[in-house]
Structures are given as structure tokens and as C-alpha cells.
Amino acid sequence: MPAENIHFDSDGCTLAGTYVQAAAPVAAALLITGSGRTDRDSDARLPFHQTLRIGVTKAIAGALEAAQVSTLRYDKRGTGASGGDYLTTGFGQRLADARAALTWLAARTPGLPLLAIGHSEGSLHAAELAADNAVAGAALLSASAHTGEQTLTWQARMLASRMPPATRLILRIVGTDVIRAQHKNLARIQASSADVLRIQGTRVNARWLREYAAYDPAPALARITVPVLAITGAADLQVPPEDVETIGRLVRGPFEGHIPDDLSHLLRPDPARIGPRGYRRAVRQPVSPAVLALIAQWGTRYWADNNDHTAQRGLRTSTSSQQPRTARRSGMVAATRLHQRAYRAPGLADSELAQ
């Protein structure tokens, strides 16, 4: 069916998005983008009026429509057609915006199980929605299981180690330690209460960075009892791929984890482990079809028959087996165990990794 441009309110701010209604839908999914100035499609605005067409959420929406799952994806504050200011928006406000989007989706799709699918930062918000039993399941793509500060530190180490030799030589000559500089900048941000700071000549969203650095996803993950899918590429240099295994140990519901060989944070092939400096070339390729197939299959596995007793909104039962909760790597796609439980989908609650 044709995509529909929609608007919804979040604490007085009008946000814009795209709703796609699948034919004979079995579920409805909220798609939440990653960090940075990304719009509803995950496309990122870059300096000098350039755009990095990441397209992760747009590709997922297409895959899910074919799998009979309706979707809503939206522009975050200050991007695309949404109101508000990007630089002054904090991590907590982005979670509140995701909750507002879910409220809109629930009203538009009464009777359907709701899913939350997040990429990068969006996966943290999806996990919070799942922890609150606001959704029937959550897919966490390129997700971290450690605090924001720990993740930023790990990311800086990985990116510094992948710098071209000429760049490392120049930094050594001018006496610049990339990791030490990042720690210094983050400490300055943490000591400030400003929403926006100028760091090395660039205005940065200090409020978001401060809140993200302090955020620990582990407590939310440990409260999740609904089905969870976690996928992080083995070549991801922005979050540790091994966090898939950590997520599997923390969540309490059915879990499926994958660490596909050679995929980057953007879910594209990166066999040379180049990371962000290769993103412009990487996005010329489509999002991994294997990853999209995994998401589509998971999106219908528990909710393919809305009349079945295991997919009724507002109720949940479980019968647990004692299978291992670990992820393994193998070839193109590495699959974990499925911790077998029968679930009825719960109803709606009352209510920047790469900069």
C-alpha cells in the first residue's frame, strides 16, 4: 500500500514520519533510527549540505511490509520535516519521542501486536520500550550493552587503531593522542550543564552526549521478558559485536542473536574493517539482504496468526526450557539458540554513537 506521511505530537513538538500499512498485517513495528542528524530513513545530514544515505530503517520498512508487518518511522527532532532543535535535544527526550511515536502507532493499529526495532542509539530506546512491556517484542540492531561512556571509549580505541598510517604519523608529529583528546572533550561536556558546547570549533549536542555517556542499558535489558532479536556485525567498530552475547545473558524472554561476518555498524560488508571512514563507499551497497530476512522472519515468527492464543494483546504466558543463552559466529550468519517460550503480546503501557 502507498506510504503515508503523518504527524504526531511529543510534548508540544510536532514530529513527522512515514506510516506504511501492510496488506493483512500481523503486527505493527516502530522503527527507531540511530544517533546523529538522521531522518526517518536513517539518512544522515553531513557538513556542507551533504547527505549520507544510510537507509537502514527504510530498508527494514520494505522488508517488513513484504512480511505483512506495518511500520512507522519518523524524523527525530530538528531533522527532516520534524519540528524542534536537534542540538538541544537530549537522550531522554529522544526516548520520550519514541514513546509518543508508539502511542500514535498503537492508536492507528488497534488489536495488532506492537514491535520496536531500533538501530544503534535507537536500539537502546527499543529496549526501554520492551522493558516497560509497551511492545510485544524488540529487535536490537548494532546495539551496545555497556554504558555510553564505555562504548565511546571502546569506539575511540577501535577507530584509532584503524587510522591510515599517514594519519597516525601526522598525529604523532603534532603530538595528538586521539583517545586522550576524546576523554578530555567528554570530561568537559560532563562538567558542563549547557545543552550545546563548541568543541574544537564545532557546536555539539552536549546535553545528548552527557545523558548518553551516563546511560546504562543493562537494567532495562534485564527487565525484558518479551522476544528479543539482536544483530551486530562482526566488523562493527562502533559497538562491540560481543555485546550480542551480553544481551542474550541479560534478557529474560526468548532470545535470538546473530553476529554476521564482515558486516559494519551500517549493516553493510566491511571485510577490511575500515569503519566510518569507508561509510561513503559502503552505502552504495544495499543493507544486507540476510539481515533484512532475519528481521522479517523474526517479525512474523511469534505474531503470524493474531487469532492464535499466543499472540493476543494484553496477555502473556511462558513455559521455559533450559537451553543455553549464548551467541555463536558461523559463516554469513551466526545464529543463537531460541529460548523457547510461548508469549501473548502485552499491550501498550500507560503512559549518538556516530556524531
C-alpha positions as CSV (number, residue, x, y, z in Angstrom):
1,M,0.0,0.0,0.0
2,P,1.2,3.6,-0.5
3,A,3.3,5.1,2.2
4,E,1.5,7.8,4.2
5,N,3.2,11.0,5.6
6,I,1.9,11.5,9.2
7,H,2.5,13.9,12.1
8,F,2.2,13.3,15.9
9,D,2.8,15.4,19.0
10,S,5.5,14.8,21.5
11,D,5.4,17.1,24.5
12,G,4.4,20.1,22.3
13,C,6.7,19.3,19.5
14,T,5.3,18.1,16.1
15,L,7.2,15.2,14.7
16,A,6.8,13.9,11.1
17,G,7.0,10.3,9.9
18,T,6.1,7.7,7.3
19,Y,3.4,5.1,8.0
20,V,3.3,2.0,5.8
21,Q,0.3,-0.3,6.2
22,A,1.0,-3.8,5.1
23,A,-1.7,-5.9,3.4
24,A,-3.4,-8.1,6.0
25,P,-0.9,-7.0,8.7
26,V,0.0,-9.5,11.5
27,A,1.9,-6.8,13.6
28,A,3.0,-3.2,13.6
29,A,6.6,-2.1,14.2
30,L,8.1,1.2,15.3
31,L,11.4,1.8,13.6
32,I,13.9,4.0,15.6
33,T,17.0,5.4,13.9
34,G,20.5,5.7,15.2
35,S,22.4,8.7,16.5
36,G,23.4,11.8,14.6
37,R,21.3,14.0,12.4
38,T,19.4,11.1,10.9
39,D,15.9,11.3,9.4
40,R,13.2,8.7,9.3
41,D,15.1,6.7,6.6
42,S,18.3,6.7,8.7
43,D,19.9,9.1,6.2
44,A,22.3,11.5,7.9
45,R,22.9,15.1,7.2
46,L,26.6,15.9,6.9
47,P,28.5,19.2,6.8
48,F,28.5,21.3,3.5
49,H,24.9,20.2,2.7
50,Q,25.8,16.6,2.0
51,T,23.8,13.5,2.9
52,L,24.9,10.0,3.9
53,R,22.2,7.8,2.6
54,I,22.3,5.1,5.2
55,G,18.8,3.9,4.6
56,V,18.6,1.2,7.3
57,T,15.1,2.0,8.6
58,K,13.8,2.5,5.1
59,A,15.1,-0.9,4.0
60,I,13.6,-2.6,7.1
61,A,10.3,-1.0,6.4
62,G,10.3,-2.5,2.9
63,A,11.3,-6.0,4.2
64,L,8.6,-5.9,6.9
65,E,5.8,-4.7,4.5
66,A,6.5,-7.8,2.4
67,A,6.3,-9.9,5.6
68,Q,2.9,-8.4,6.5
69,V,4.1,-6.1,9.2
70,S,3.0,-2.4,9.1
71,T,5.7,0.2,10.1
72,L,6.1,3.7,11.4
73,R,9.4,5.5,11.1
74,Y,9.9,9.2,11.9
75,D,12.3,12.1,11.7
76,K,13.9,12.9,15.0
77,R,13.7,16.5,16.4
78,G,15.4,19.0,14.2
79,T,15.7,16.7,11.2
80,G,13.7,16.2,8.1
81,A,10.1,17.5,8.4
82,S,10.0,17.4,12.2
83,G,10.0,20.4,14.5
84,G,12.3,21.1,17.4
85,D,16.0,21.7,17.6
86,Y,18.4,18.8,17.1
87,L,21.4,20.2,19.0
88,T,19.4,20.9,22.2
89,T,17.6,17.6,22.4
90,G,18.8,15.1,25.0
91,F,18.9,11.4,25.1
92,G,16.0,11.2,27.5
93,Q,13.9,13.4,25.2
94,R,14.5,11.1,22.3
95,L,13.2,8.2,24.4
96,A,10.1,10.3,25.1
97,D,9.7,10.9,21.4
98,A,9.9,7.2,20.7
99,R,7.1,6.6,23.3
100,A,5.0,9.3,21.6
101,A,5.5,7.6,18.3
102,L,4.5,4.2,19.8
103,T,1.3,5.8,21.2
104,W,0.4,7.1,17.7
105,L,1.1,3.6,16.2
106,A,-1.0,1.9,18.8
107,A,-3.9,4.1,18.1
108,R,-3.6,3.6,14.3
109,T,-3.3,-0.2,14.6
110,P,-5.7,-1.4,17.3
111,G,-5.6,-5.1,18.0
112,L,-2.2,-5.6,16.4
113,P,0.9,-6.7,18.4
114,L,3.4,-3.8,18.6
115,L,7.1,-4.3,17.9
116,A,10.1,-1.9,18.5
117,I,13.0,-2.2,16.1
118,G,16.0,0.1,16.7
119,H,19.3,0.7,15.1
120,S,22.4,1.9,17.1
121,E,21.0,4.5,19.6
122,G,17.5,3.5,18.5
123,S,18.1,0.0,19.9
124,L,18.5,1.5,23.3
125,H,15.1,3.2,23.1
126,A,13.6,0.0,21.7
127,A,15.0,-1.9,24.7
128,E,13.4,0.6,27.1
129,L,10.0,0.2,25.4
130,A,10.4,-3.6,25.7
131,A,11.4,-3.4,29.4
132,D,8.3,-1.4,30.1
133,N,6.1,-4.1,28.4
134,A,5.0,-1.4,25.9
135,V,5.7,-3.8,23.0
136,A,5.4,-7.4,22.2
137,G,9.0,-7.8,21.0
138,A,12.1,-5.8,20.3
139,A,14.8,-6.1,17.6
140,L,18.1,-4.5,18.6
141,L,20.5,-3.8,15.7
142,S,24.1,-2.7,16.3
143,A,23.2,-2.4,20.0
144,S,25.5,-1.8,23.0
145,A,25.1,-3.5,26.3
146,H,27.5,-1.2,28.2
147,T,27.3,2.4,29.4
148,G,27.6,5.2,26.8
149,E,30.9,6.3,28.2
150,Q,32.3,2.7,28.0
151,T,31.0,2.4,24.4
152,L,32.5,5.7,23.4
153,T,35.9,4.7,24.9
154,W,35.8,1.4,23.1
155,Q,34.8,3.1,19.9
156,A,37.7,5.6,20.1
157,R,40.2,2.8,20.6
158,M,38.9,0.8,17.6
159,L,38.8,3.8,15.3
160,A,42.2,5.0,16.3
161,S,43.7,1.6,15.6
162,R,42.2,1.6,12.1
163,M,43.6,5.0,11.1
164,P,45.7,5.0,7.9
165,P,49.5,5.0,8.7
166,A,49.9,8.5,7.2
167,T,47.2,9.9,9.5
168,R,48.8,8.2,12.6
169,L,52.2,9.7,11.6
170,I,50.8,13.2,11.3
171,L,49.0,12.9,14.7
172,R,52.2,11.7,16.3
173,I,54.2,14.6,14.8
174,V,51.7,17.2,16.1
175,G,51.5,15.4,19.5
176,T,47.8,14.5,19.3
177,D,46.6,11.4,21.2
178,V,43.1,10.7,19.8
179,I,41.9,8.7,22.8
180,R,43.2,11.2,25.3
181,A,41.6,14.0,23.4
182,Q,38.3,12.2,23.4
183,H,38.5,11.7,27.2
184,K,39.3,15.4,27.6
185,N,36.4,16.6,25.5
186,L,33.9,14.2,27.2
187,A,35.1,15.4,30.6
188,R,34.5,19.0,29.6
189,I,31.0,18.1,28.4
190,Q,30.2,16.2,31.6
191,A,31.3,19.1,33.7
192,S,29.0,21.4,31.9
193,S,25.3,21.9,32.1
194,A,24.9,23.5,28.7
195,D,22.7,22.0,26.0
196,V,25.2,22.9,23.3
197,L,29.0,23.4,23.5
198,R,31.6,24.3,21.0
199,I,34.3,21.6,20.8
200,Q,37.3,22.2,18.6
201,G,35.3,24.8,16.6
202,T,32.2,22.6,16.2
203,R,28.9,23.0,18.0
204,V,28.0,19.7,19.6
205,N,24.8,18.4,21.3
206,A,26.4,18.4,24.8
207,R,23.1,17.5,26.6
208,W,22.7,14.4,24.5
209,L,26.3,13.3,24.9
210,R,26.2,13.9,28.7
211,E,23.0,11.9,29.1
212,Y,24.1,9.2,26.7
213,A,27.5,8.8,28.4
214,A,25.7,8.2,31.8
215,Y,23.1,5.8,30.4
216,D,23.5,2.1,31.2
217,P,21.3,-0.2,29.1
218,A,21.8,-3.3,31.4
219,P,19.0,-2.6,33.9
220,A,16.4,-2.2,31.0
221,L,17.7,-5.3,29.2
222,A,17.4,-7.4,32.4
223,R,13.7,-6.4,32.7
224,I,12.8,-7.6,29.2
225,T,10.6,-10.7,29.1
226,V,9.3,-10.4,25.5
227,P,11.1,-11.9,22.5
228,V,14.3,-10.1,21.5
229,L,16.3,-10.3,18.3
230,A,19.9,-8.9,18.4
231,I,22.1,-8.4,15.4
232,T,25.6,-6.8,15.3
233,G,28.1,-7.2,12.5
234,A,31.4,-8.8,13.3
235,A,33.1,-5.8,11.6
236,D,31.3,-3.2,13.7
237,L,33.8,-0.6,15.1
238,Q,31.2,1.5,17.0
239,V,29.8,-1.1,19.4
240,P,31.4,-4.4,20.5
241,P,30.0,-7.3,18.5
242,E,30.3,-9.5,21.6
243,D,27.6,-7.4,23.2
244,V,25.1,-9.6,21.4
245,E,26.1,-12.4,23.8
246,T,25.8,-10.0,26.8
247,I,22.3,-9.0,25.7
248,G,21.4,-12.7,25.4
249,R,22.5,-13.3,29.0
250,L,20.7,-10.3,30.3
251,V,17.2,-10.6,28.7
252,R,14.7,-12.9,30.3
253,G,12.5,-13.7,27.4
254,P,13.0,-15.6,24.1
255,F,16.3,-14.5,22.5
256,E,17.9,-14.8,19.1
257,G,21.3,-13.3,18.4
258,H,23.4,-13.1,15.3
259,I,26.9,-11.8,14.6
260,P,27.1,-11.8,10.7
261,D,30.6,-12.0,9.4
262,D,32.2,-8.8,7.9
263,L,29.2,-6.5,8.4
264,S,29.8,-3.0,9.7
265,H,27.7,-0.8,12.0
266,L,25.6,0.2,9.0
267,L,24.9,-3.5,8.3
268,R,26.9,-3.5,5.0
269,P,30.0,-5.6,4.1
270,D,33.3,-4.2,5.6
271,P,35.8,-7.1,5.3
272,A,38.7,-4.8,5.7
273,R,37.4,-3.4,9.0
274,I,37.7,0.2,7.7
275,G,34.8,1.5,9.7
276,P,33.3,5.1,9.4
277,R,35.9,6.4,7.0
278,G,34.6,3.9,4.5
279,Y,30.9,4.6,5.0
280,R,30.5,6.8,1.9
281,R,31.5,3.9,-0.3
282,A,29.7,1.3,1.8
283,V,26.3,2.9,1.5
284,R,26.5,2.4,-2.3
285,Q,25.6,-1.2,-1.4
286,P,22.2,-2.2,0.0
287,V,21.6,-3.1,3.6
288,S,22.5,-6.8,4.0
289,P,19.7,-8.9,2.5
290,A,20.5,-11.6,5.0
291,V,19.9,-9.2,7.9
292,L,16.7,-8.0,6.4
293,A,15.5,-11.6,6.0
294,L,16.3,-12.3,9.7
295,I,14.3,-9.3,10.8
296,A,11.3,-10.2,8.6
297,Q,11.3,-13.8,9.7
298,W,11.5,-12.8,13.4
299,G,8.8,-10.2,12.8
300,T,6.3,-12.8,11.9
301,R,7.5,-15.8,14.0
302,Y,5.6,-15.1,17.1
303,W,2.8,-13.0,15.6
304,A,1.9,-14.6,12.3
305,D,-1.6,-15.5,13.5
306,N,-3.2,-12.8,15.5
307,N,-6.1,-15.1,16.4
308,D,-3.8,-17.6,18.0
309,H,-3.8,-17.7,21.8
310,T,0.0,-16.9,21.8
311,A,-0.5,-13.6,20.1
312,Q,-3.3,-11.8,21.9
313,R,-2.6,-8.3,23.1
314,G,-2.5,-7.6,26.8
315,L,-1.8,-11.2,28.0
316,R,1.4,-13.1,28.4
317,T,2.3,-16.7,29.5
318,S,5.6,-18.5,29.4
319,T,7.0,-22.0,29.7
320,S,10.7,-22.0,29.8
321,S,13.2,-24.7,28.6
322,Q,16.7,-24.8,29.9
323,Q,18.7,-24.1,26.7
324,P,22.0,-22.2,26.6
325,R,21.7,-18.4,26.2
326,T,24.8,-17.7,24.1
327,A,25.5,-16.4,20.6
328,R,27.9,-18.1,18.1
329,R,29.5,-16.9,14.9
330,S,29.4,-19.0,11.7
331,G,29.8,-18.1,8.1
332,M,27.4,-15.5,6.7
333,V,25.0,-15.5,9.7
334,A,25.7,-16.7,13.2
335,A,22.6,-17.9,15.0
336,T,21.9,-18.4,18.6
337,R,19.6,-20.6,20.4
338,L,15.9,-19.7,20.7
339,H,15.0,-19.8,24.3
340,Q,11.6,-21.4,23.8
341,R,8.6,-19.6,25.4
342,A,5.1,-19.1,24.2
343,Y,4.0,-15.5,24.5
344,R,0.9,-13.4,24.3
345,A,1.8,-9.9,23.3
346,P,1.5,-7.3,26.0
347,G,-0.5,-4.1,25.5
348,L,0.7,-0.5,25.4
349,A,2.0,0.8,28.7
350,D,0.0,3.7,30.4
351,S,1.8,6.1,29.6
352,E,25.0,9.2,19.2
353,L,27.2,6.7,18.8
354,A,28.4,8.2,15.5
355,Q,28.2,12.0,15.6
